[in-house]
């Protein structure tokens, strides 16, 4: 609870620090902050070309929806989650000069990184809306659910970031391990291929194994990715998946409880190590 109070009372400072962090991340480069959008766009283009039509028996299978729209709607929250977790994992080390200040509330630092990543996410939500309109999927009331699912990404990222950033102070290799784990996790979310029986090729055979789909759905990011697709494609309310909603928030609360406990125990030693 103390973390929630710190974040609320320091909301103006968090926003200002996040703006500076976003600008400084690309300071000195010719294109500046444009690079924050170029890399994800190139990644989406590659997945679209390769998995949409570029390979025989592609995973897109017999999707009724345009694969580009289906892909972008699913990968949009993942880009945010991936960037938020990777950047926040090293946040306490990056802001070590602030951590050493006794009067500063260092609990806001991971949130600064997450807000900084959110600026790019706004652009990609707009991109999903534009692509939806191009394909004739006009925005409806359900699009407003994107605000809810964005909150879900925030909550999950924040719940994990305190644990990861706290441990990284003492075990710096953890940041690299997290990056590798996220690369694997992207394929187990899933994002590039459906798990409703329409996937083709090797991936289609993989998800046909008994229990595989059930295991994939235990990934909390599956709830969010599917939620974004429900907003823009399927027009389904989150309350219609009430069991998954309850499961997701139980996972977030559990992760948050573990993270805050670890953070509180390690916090007194941060300044000594850094």
Secondary structure, DSSP 8 states (H G I E B T S, - for coil): -HHHHHHHHTHHHHHHHHHHHHHHTTTTSSSGGGHHHHHHHHHHHHHIIIIIIISTT-TTTT-SS-HHHHHHHHHHHHHHHHHHHHHHHTHHHHTHHHHT-TTS-GGGHHHHHHHHHHHHHHHHHHHHHHHHHHTT----GGGGHHHHHHHHHHHHHHHHHHHHHHHHHH-THHHHHHHHHHHHHHHTS-SSS--SS---HHHHHHHTSTTHHHHHHTSHHHHHHHHHHIIIII---GGGGHHHHHHHHHHHHHHHHHHHHHHHHHHTTHHHH-
